[in-house]
Amino acid sequence: MAVGTIKRLTDRGFGFIDTGTNKDMFFHSSNVEGGRFDELREGQQVEYTEGQGPKGPRAENVTPV
């Protein structure tokens, strides 16, 4: 699993993970494991697997570290 930092969260149920490269990874609240979306905070470290969504790459199995 890859590790990243939550860069931004929205009130519409999605967010973006800073992957350490110049591309951020999109994730949806339905892809959060081991907790709830509203418990996540910007700057928090998470583990995730890279998947493919209808609009491009996305983080799946997002788990707080």
N, C-alpha and C positions, 0 to 999 in steps of 0.2 A: 504494500500500500504506500502511496505517496503521502507526504506530509506538507501542509501549507498553513497559511494564516488567513483567517477571515478578514477580508478587506472591507466589505460593505454588506450590510443587511438592509432589506427593504420591508415595509409594512405590508407588502403584497405577497409575501411568502417565498421570496427567493433571495439569493445573495451571490457574492463573488469571493473566490478564494485566491489569494496571492500565492502563486505557485513557485515563486523565486525566479521565474523567467519574465520576459516582458509580455506574457499573455496571462490574463486572469481566467480562472475556471468558474463557469456558471454552475450553480446548484439550486435545486428546488427543495422546498420544505419536505416533500414526500421522500426525498433521498437521505434524510437524516436518520441515523441509527443510534441507539444507545442514549437517547435523550430527545427533547422536543426542540423544534425550531426556535420557539420563543425563549429558550434557555441559553441560546448561543449569543456570544458577544463579539463585537468587532475587536480584532487583535488576538483572538483566541486561536490556539493551534488545533488543527483537526487532521485526521487521516482520511483518505478517500481513495477510491479507484476511479480511473478515467474511463468514461463511457461515451457513448454517442447518442445524442438526442435528436429530435426532429430538426433542430436549427443548428446543429454542430456539436462540438465536444461539450461534455458536462461532467461534473463530479457526481459519483454515485457512492452509496454506502458511506456517507459523511459521518464520522464518529469523532466526538471531542477527545482530545488526548489528555 
